[in-house]
Amino acid sequence: MEIYKRYFAKNQKLPEEIAKNISIFPNGTVAAYLILELLFEKGTLNSLLLSPTYFTYIDMLKKLHGNIYYYQVLDDNGNLKFDIAELEQQLISQRIELLIITDPLFGSGISLTEDFYTKIFNICHHLNIFIFIDYIYGGMPWNNNINLLSELNIFNHNENVFIFRSLSKNLFLNGAKTCLVYGPQRYISEIEKQSVYKLGS
């Protein structure tokens, strides 16, 4: 109940259709791997990782025999830089099917802008590309979080977005791991089944 209170203002409710897009997993790595396994069932995916990225994603994609590509979004001085036209061309030329974003960019503490997300969502929606947003270390402290309902409005524009959030880190529960996943309903229900089969959770 405390989690609910912190996430929603008094006059806000979680719409039933959005609730079906949410699930809780033991940790972010487990959730990401279960989803990747599901996506890879139809064959190898060409995946683009915005760099710097969380190294575990590279390991998971290699284990699944994925084709891995990178796009550097920091300049030599560690400042955020991206050319949206260049990025779009890379997504097209390399036939990318999955874009993985770690926000803040891994090891840098630099967060991506709302303008970036608006543009990348439009491009990926047009190209039918899945998006992973690893926001495990994002939005701390709690009162700096992006509004949950605003985040979930993403699904109105792109049904192939997965967002990974850490409840335990936002609540400063040191030593605990809990990952909140937002994603397309058809995939959330399936990975919950897979979680029962493989984790007993």
Backbone torsions as a table, in degrees:
resi	resn	phi	psi	omega
1	MET	NA	-37.0	179.5
2	GLU	-63.0	-39.9	177.5
3	ILE	-60.9	-44.4	-179.7
4	TYR	-60.3	-45.6	-178.1
5	LYS	-62.0	-38.8	-177.4
6	ARG	-72.0	-32.1	-177.1
7	TYR	-80.3	-32.1	-171.8
8	PHE	-120.0	139.2	173.5
9	ALA	-69.8	165.2	-174.7
10	LYS	-59.8	-31.4	-175.9
11	ASN	-95.9	11.6	-179.2
12	GLN	-107.3	146.2	174.6
13	LYS	-127.9	154.6	176.7
14	LEU	-90.3	107.6	-178.8
15	PRO	-57.3	142.0	-176.5
16	GLU	-57.5	-38.3	-177.7
17	GLU	-67.9	-29.4	177.7
18	ILE	-78.2	-34.7	179.1
19	ALA	-57.2	-29.6	179.4
20	LYS	-72.9	-9.3	178.6
21	ASN	-95.2	6.3	-173.4
22	ILE	-120.6	140.7	173.4
23	SER	-147.9	161.2	179.9
24	ILE	-118.5	133.8	-178.6
25	PHE	-126.9	162.3	-177.6
26	PRO	-57.7	-37.0	176.4
27	ASN	-162.4	169.9	-175.9
28	GLY	-66.4	-36.0	-178.9
29	THR	-64.6	-43.9	178.0
30	VAL	-60.7	-47.5	-179.0
31	ALA	-61.0	-46.7	-178.5
32	ALA	-62.7	-42.3	-177.1
33	TYR	-67.9	-40.5	178.3
34	LEU	-61.8	-40.1	178.7
35	ILE	-69.1	-42.6	178.0
36	LEU	-59.6	-44.4	177.4
37	GLU	-56.2	-42.4	-179.1
38	LEU	-65.1	-44.1	-179.9
39	LEU	-67.1	-33.1	-177.6
40	PHE	-80.5	-7.4	178.6
41	GLU	-59.7	-29.5	-178.6
42	LYS	-87.4	1.0	179.6
43	GLY	129.2	174.4	-178.5
44	THR	-65.7	136.6	178.3
45	LEU	-103.0	141.8	168.7
46	ASN	-84.9	117.2	-173.8
47	SER	-116.1	135.0	176.8
48	LEU	-112.5	126.1	178.7
49	LEU	-108.4	126.8	172.5
50	LEU	-72.2	126.3	-174.0
51	SER	-106.8	140.5	6.9
52	PRO	-75.5	146.7	-175.3
53	THR	-133.3	165.8	178.8
54	TYR	-69.8	122.4	-172.3
55	PHE	-60.1	-26.0	-178.8
56	THR	-63.2	-31.6	176.6
57	TYR	-62.4	-38.3	177.8
58	ILE	-63.2	-45.0	179.6
59	ASP	-61.6	-43.2	-178.5
60	MET	-65.7	-42.9	-179.8
61	LEU	-66.0	-37.0	176.8
62	LYS	-64.8	-41.5	179.5
63	LYS	-62.2	-32.8	179.7
64	LEU	-91.1	7.1	178.0
65	HIS	60.4	38.8	178.2
66	GLY	-81.6	157.0	173.6
67	ASN	-88.9	121.5	-171.0
68	ILE	-111.7	131.0	176.7
69	TYR	-129.9	161.1	-176.5
70	TYR	-131.6	150.8	172.0
71	TYR	-133.9	117.6	-177.0
72	GLN	-79.8	124.4	-178.5
73	VAL	-112.5	7.9	173.8
74	LEU	-118.9	141.0	176.7
75	ASP	-83.2	-176.0	-175.9
76	ASP	-64.7	-19.8	179.1
77	ASN	-96.1	5.3	178.1
78	GLY	81.9	17.1	178.7
79	ASN	-96.4	148.5	-179.1
80	LEU	-68.1	130.0	176.3
81	LYS	-150.9	137.0	173.4
82	PHE	-156.9	145.4	176.5
83	ASP	-110.0	105.4	-172.4
84	ILE	-62.4	-33.8	178.2
85	ALA	-68.1	-40.1	178.3
86	GLU	-65.2	-43.1	178.7
87	LEU	-63.0	-43.3	178.4
88	GLU	-61.4	-40.8	179.6
89	GLN	-64.1	-37.7	178.2
90	GLN	-67.6	-39.9	177.3
91	LEU	-59.8	-38.5	-178.8
92	ILE	-76.1	-49.5	-174.2
93	SER	-65.7	-32.6	-179.9
94	GLN	-96.2	6.9	177.2
95	ARG	50.8	50.8	-176.9
96	ILE	-69.4	136.4	179.1
97	GLU	-115.0	-15.0	-179.4
98	LEU	-142.7	125.9	176.0
99	LEU	-110.5	126.6	-179.1
100	ILE	-113.3	124.1	-177.2
101	ILE	-121.5	127.4	171.6
102	THR	-104.9	119.7	-175.5
103	ASP	-130.4	115.3	4.0
104	PRO	-65.0	155.9	178.7
105	LEU	-57.3	132.0	-168.0
106	PHE	-54.7	125.9	175.6
107	GLY	78.3	0.3	-175.8
108	SER	-110.7	-28.2	-174.9
109	GLY	75.8	6.0	-177.8
110	ILE	-92.9	125.5	-179.6
111	SER	-95.6	150.9	178.1
112	LEU	-81.6	155.3	-172.8
113	THR	-89.8	160.2	176.3
114	GLU	-62.0	-36.8	178.4
115	ASP	-61.6	-41.3	178.1
116	PHE	-60.6	-48.7	-178.0
117	TYR	-62.5	-41.6	179.1
118	THR	-57.4	-45.8	-178.7
119	LYS	-69.3	-43.3	-175.7
120	ILE	-71.1	-34.2	176.6
121	PHE	-63.9	-42.0	179.6
122	ASN	-63.2	-43.5	-179.7
123	ILE	-64.9	-48.1	-176.4
124	CYS	-68.0	-33.0	176.2
125	HIS	-64.5	-43.7	179.8
126	HIS	-64.5	-36.6	-176.6
127	LEU	-94.3	0.6	180.0
128	ASN	58.0	49.9	-179.5
129	ILE	-104.3	133.9	173.8
130	PHE	-71.7	146.5	178.2
131	ILE	-126.6	128.1	168.9
132	PHE	-104.0	126.5	172.9
133	ILE	-116.3	106.7	178.2
134	ASP	-86.6	100.7	-177.8
135	TYR	-109.8	28.5	-176.2
136	ILE	-57.8	-40.8	-179.3
137	TYR	-102.9	14.0	-179.5
138	GLY	-91.1	159.6	171.9
139	GLY	68.5	31.9	176.6
140	MET	-109.4	137.7	0.4
141	PRO	-71.7	175.6	-170.9
142	TRP	-52.2	-43.8	-173.7
143	ASN	-71.5	-2.6	174.7
144	ASN	-97.2	1.5	-178.7
145	ASN	-60.8	145.1	168.4
146	ILE	-64.7	140.0	-179.5
147	ASN	-58.5	129.9	-174.8
148	LEU	-58.5	-44.6	-178.1
149	LEU	-66.0	-32.9	176.3
150	SER	-65.0	-42.0	177.9
151	GLU	-60.5	-45.7	-174.8
152	LEU	-70.0	-17.8	175.0
153	ASN	-64.6	-14.7	175.7
154	ILE	-54.9	-35.8	-175.6
155	PHE	-67.3	-17.3	176.3
156	ASN	-74.8	-17.4	-175.2
157	HIS	-113.5	-27.3	-178.7
158	ASN	-148.3	111.3	-175.4
159	GLU	-83.4	3.0	-177.9
160	ASN	-109.7	27.5	-178.6
161	VAL	-101.1	134.7	171.9
162	PHE	-120.0	130.0	177.2
163	ILE	-119.5	131.3	179.8
164	PHE	-110.7	121.7	-179.6
165	ARG	-123.6	150.3	178.1
166	SER	-106.1	110.0	175.1
167	LEU	-67.0	-41.7	-175.4
168	SER	-65.0	-39.7	179.8
169	LYS	-70.9	-39.6	178.4
170	ASN	-65.7	-29.3	-179.9
171	LEU	-94.8	3.3	-179.9
172	PHE	56.3	43.0	176.7
173	LEU	-91.4	80.5	-176.4
174	ASN	-58.5	132.5	178.6
175	GLY	90.8	-13.4	179.6
176	ALA	-98.5	151.7	177.4
177	LYS	-132.1	124.8	175.5
178	THR	-150.4	129.4	-178.8
179	CYS	-117.3	127.0	175.1
180	LEU	-96.0	125.7	-178.2
181	VAL	-115.8	129.8	171.1
182	TYR	-108.2	133.2	180.0
183	GLY	-166.4	176.3	179.2
184	PRO	-59.3	136.2	-175.7
185	GLN	-54.0	-41.0	-176.8
186	ARG	-62.8	-29.1	179.1
187	TYR	-88.6	-37.4	179.7
188	ILE	-59.0	-45.8	-178.9
189	SER	-64.2	-35.6	-178.6
190	GLU	-73.6	-41.1	-179.1
191	ILE	-72.4	-24.6	173.0
192	GLU	-65.2	-38.9	175.5
193	LYS	-64.3	-45.4	179.9
194	GLN	-61.9	-35.8	178.8
195	SER	-63.3	-39.3	177.3
196	VAL	-64.8	-44.3	-179.0
197	TYR	-63.9	-41.4	-170.2
198	LYS	-98.7	-28.4	-176.2
199	LEU	-115.4	-18.0	-176.5
200	GLY	74.4	17.9	-176.0
201	SER	-103.9	NA	NA
